[in-house]
Amino acid sequence: MYWRLLTPLVILWGSIYQRLNSGCSCDAVVSHTGACDRLDPEDKNDLPLSMRLSSENTSAYVQGRNRLPLEILKQGLTIVWST
């Protein structure tokens, strides 16, 4: 097992970001990863996420979204819409 740059928490953040910003592309999410630099307390890396991403390619984000269990996404979006 290895640590992915785009953790499930970051993928969830990106999905919520896309939902709240209608018409937001995957490119926009990847470009705004600086907003979640210290989002994941389990990430022990010294460099923030935005500095570790070497590319603005969206394939890792899209693959992460496809791996994220639907139930986690539903729960995350339910919390956002209930506040």
Secondary structure, 3 states (H helix, E strand, C coil): CCCCCCCHHHHHHHHHHHHHCCCCCHHHHHHCHHHHCCCCCCCCCCCCHHHHCCCCCCHHHHHHHHHCCHHHHHHHHHHHHHC
